[in-house]
Amino acid sequence: MLLSACILMLFLCSCLCSNLTFYVAEEQDAGTLVGDIAANLNLNYDKQTADTSLISFNLIGVADLFNVTKAGKLYTTQKLDAESLCVYDTQCFKMIRVIFRENRKNENFLKIKIVIQDVNDYSPEFPKGEIYLRFLETDGEGTKKFLLNAIDKDVGEANSRISYQIINDYEGTFGLVTSKRVDGTDNLEIVLKEMLDREVQETYKLQIIATDNGVPSRRGKMDVQISVIDANDNPPIFSQNTYNVFINSSHRIDKPVFVLSAHDLDYGDNSKISYKFGSKTSEAAKHNFRLNEITGEIYHKGKFSLGENQNYKLFVEARDGGKPFLSSITLVHISIVSKHNNPPVIEISFVSRITEETTVISEDIKVGNFIAFVKVTDDDTGENGEVECQLNHPKFQLQILGSKEYKITVKEAVDREKNSDFRVTMACEDNGSPALRSIKNFSVKVTDVNDVPPKFSKDSFRFLIKENESPNFPVGYMEATDPDEGEGGKLSYLILNNHQNLFPFKISNGGFISTTTSLDREIKDFYQFQVLVKDNGTSSLNSTTNVTVEVMDVNDNAPYFTSPNVESVTLNVHYLPLSNNEITVFKASDKDTPRNAFLKYGIYQGNDKKLFALNSRTGVLSFARMVYQNDAGEYKLVVLVEDSGIPVLSATASATLRLTVSNDAPKIKATAESSDKDWIDMNWMIIIVAGVVIVSVAIVISVTVCIIKYCKSKNRLSAERSSSSNHSQREMSQLISDNYHPATMVRNLPRMHNTNASFIDPRTEFFHGAPSQTWRECKSPSSRQRGPIPTPICPPN
């Protein structure tokens, strides 16, 4: 007995210097034997001879998971689940304390570690059973696409460790690459081993197998559909992997604690980012904070308790809008502090500074160039020192460089001709309660670059000018504008012509076109050329336009005869009865335009017998009456042609007609004195009319005298009637006086030239059966003369 006790004490002393460790598998039924404490203490004694009442074991604390018998047997009290008892631990264990009594006197404490062995009861699971990927047809070898990683809920290191395998029929096309993220989860990527050709194959079907390291191993799968189109190949990227945020304990719940901002280089839906808490975020953090999944704003849900943890870790995942989405994770450390709140201070340093609040940029500045550096200072800590800055302007933007440091860059190209001065406002606001805000205004002036070519007011110009004007006569004005300023807006003009020395036009720097010499429409009536306008900028810009100058006619050319083509011609004319009355045709021409070249013909001299007629339009000379035998002889006619210009110009031609008359023509006595006889008859007519007038006047006077004598013998009424008769006498006397001086009747014959007549080509029909015309000399010419006739002509009386 004594020997057994000594042996027991010896082994007990050796066990007291180290803890006991037992292992038990999870998911065993309640009452499962974990281990024998006594046996592990090597208390091997003869149970038949030893007094077991001298040794006892008792559990310290509540037996919620384990229980110890007095004999030292360790049992479970319920089914153990390692995943709920130990979250993300590398080894799941629980510690218990046991009192060991010997001989009812000596008490010793045992610290026992019970390792709960994880059973591989969970398979790796992908968030989705099937995903779709798209590759650009031009994606090269090594192009990677992110995949959703699998999650194994087991806590055992081996059971939760996942390996991935790709199964496909395109081993030479796709591969699989895995890496670890900051939170320990897998970063899974599929990689191209060769370029894809959509024309060869448009879709691929792959399968990703996730296998854990348990015994036996479990596996999960995810089908991957790949389309060869376009790809979301850029995940969202945070500016920092870790953010440290300090907020006031009384921070307003409607103000964000912090705003996360991730950038995605893709565009469209692929660049739309949403935010969510990562799986590593604790329930306590989720209980106190909420996340706006669209804006990335983090809010706290209410007031913080005094005894509550004042530091929180938030794992935030940023997902883009691609299909499948790509993601990145960042860690936000939030610390609760209580400090005074001061407004932020904004300091702007311009690249090109004019004044403290004015900068200058060139009109050709590139998009993305920075124009100013911004530093924001807020000496507060925590939330009061967190500052958000904004610059809302269509031409400029604010980009973050670091903590409270920014740069202002050009967002959109500027055009000085549209706007040469911009007013920009930058605002910064801290997250204190109440939030304090600072505003900084500055101006951006744009300097000009010669980037706009001059422009004419019209696409083409047309000018009219009369011929014979003196040199330097103005033709027209060409207007061009250039919105550039300085030398870039000063314009000069140049006529583009291959024969500059012979060209009759010039242009001034103001755009006025004038002549260099007198123009002659009969030489050239139409000019076409180009005018160039250019500015005086460093890189001169120019434009051209077409110019047309039409020379208007002036009646400066007298008509001339073309038939006959000599001034005097002799014709032998033989007249036969019943023959055609036409003798010959006089033709003339005029170098002026038809308006001034409508010609009229007439016989000026030599037609005393009224034997000939000349058609005023056609110039046809014919007999005007019946021809008698005694009309035979020689006639010298002077034919006149007159144009329709202002003033009227004319030309003459002489024609000698030697007329012979057939014996078959009628005979008539010659009346050479017929003109004198007619003149005598006219004199007799005048004498007879004068005699009738004299007799009439005498009768009127006699009647008047009788009336006067009769009226004197009457009464007053008769006197009044006599007075009325005197009035009639005066009227009658006036009539007598008028009759005594008879007015000479004058025929106002119209001239050949009618200024109201339309100008018609003399070769076309104008007057049908136009009568012949003869003219007489005027005593004094009233218009400019050209041609062989020294004096103008007038119609006969």
HELIX and SHEET records of a PDB file:
HELIX    1   1 LEU A    2  CYS A   15  1                                  14    
HELIX    2   2 ILE A   37  ASN A   40  1                                   4    
HELIX    3   3 THR A   52  LEU A   54  5                                   3    
HELIX    4   4 ALA A   82  LEU A   85  1                                   4    
HELIX    5   5 GLU A  157  SER A  160  1                                   4    
HELIX    6   6 GLY A  268  SER A  271  5                                   4    
HELIX    7   7 GLU A  283  ASN A  288  1                                   6    
HELIX    8   8 GLY A  382  GLY A  385  5                                   4    
HELIX    9   9 GLY A  486  GLY A  489  5                                   4    
HELIX   10  10 GLN A  500  LEU A  502  5                                   3    
HELIX   11  11 GLN A  629  ASP A  631  5                                   3    
HELIX   12  12 SER A  674  LYS A  712  1                                  39    
HELIX   13  13 ARG A  716  TYR A  740  1                                  25    
SHEET    1   A 4 LEU A  20  ALA A  25  0                                        
SHEET    2   A 4 ASN A 106  GLN A 117  1                                        
SHEET    3   A 4 PHE A  93  GLU A 102 -1                                        
SHEET    4   A 4 ILE A  55  ILE A  60 -1                                        
SHEET    1   B 3 LEU A  33  ASP A  36  0                                        
SHEET    2   B 3 LYS A  73  THR A  76 -1                                        
SHEET    3   B 3 PHE A  66  VAL A  68 -1                                        
SHEET    1   C 4 GLU A 130  LEU A 136  0                                        
SHEET    2   C 4 ARG A 219  ILE A 229  1                                        
SHEET    3   C 4 THR A 203  ASP A 212 -1                                        
SHEET    4   C 4 ILE A 162  ILE A 167 -1                                        
SHEET    1   D 3 LYS A 144  LEU A 147  0                                        
SHEET    2   D 3 ASP A 186  LEU A 192 -1                                        
SHEET    3   D 3 PHE A 174  LYS A 180 -1                                        
SHEET    1   E 2 ILE A 237  PHE A 238  0                                        
SHEET    2   E 2 ALA A 262  HIS A 263 -1                                        
SHEET    1   F 4 THR A 242  ASN A 248  0                                        
SHEET    2   F 4 SER A 327  VAL A 337  1                                        
SHEET    3   F 4 ASN A 311  ASP A 320 -1                                        
SHEET    4   F 4 ILE A 273  PHE A 277 -1                                        
SHEET    1   G 3 PHE A 258  VAL A 259  0                                        
SHEET    2   G 3 GLU A 297  HIS A 300 -1                                        
SHEET    3   G 3 PHE A 289  LEU A 291 -1                                        
SHEET    1   H 4 VAL A 345  PHE A 350  0                                        
SHEET    2   H 4 PHE A 370  THR A 377 -1                                        
SHEET    3   H 4 GLU A 405  VAL A 410 -1                                        
SHEET    4   H 4 PHE A 396  GLY A 402 -1                                        
SHEET    1   I 5 ARG A 353  THR A 355  0                                        
SHEET    2   I 5 THR A 358  SER A 362 -1                                        
SHEET    3   I 5 ARG A 437  THR A 447  1                                        
SHEET    4   I 5 ASP A 421  ASP A 430 -1                                        
SHEET    5   I 5 VAL A 387  GLN A 390 -1                                        
SHEET    1   J 2 LYS A 455  PHE A 456  0                                        
SHEET    2   J 2 ALA A 480  THR A 481 -1                                        
SHEET    1   K 4 SER A 460  LYS A 466  0                                        
SHEET    2   K 4 ASN A 542  MET A 552  1                                        
SHEET    3   K 4 PHE A 526  ASP A 535 -1                                        
SHEET    4   K 4 LEU A 491  LEU A 496 -1                                        
SHEET    1   L 3 PRO A 474  TYR A 477  0                                        
SHEET    2   L 3 PHE A 512  THR A 515 -1                                        
SHEET    3   L 3 PHE A 505  ILE A 507 -1                                        
SHEET    1   M 2 TYR A 560  SER A 563  0                                        
SHEET    2   M 2 LYS A 587  SER A 589 -1                                        
SHEET    1   N 4 SER A 568  TYR A 575  0                                        
SHEET    2   N 4 SER A 650  VAL A 661  1                                        
SHEET    3   N 4 GLY A 633  GLU A 642 -1                                        
SHEET    4   N 4 LYS A 600  GLN A 605 -1                                        
SHEET    1   O 3 GLU A 582  VAL A 585  0                                        
SHEET    2   O 3 VAL A 620  PHE A 623 -1                                        
SHEET    3   O 3 PHE A 612  LEU A 614 -1                                        
SHEET    1   P 2 ARG A 776  GLU A 777  0                                        
SHEET    2   P 2 ILE A 793  CYS A 794 -1                                        
END                                                                             
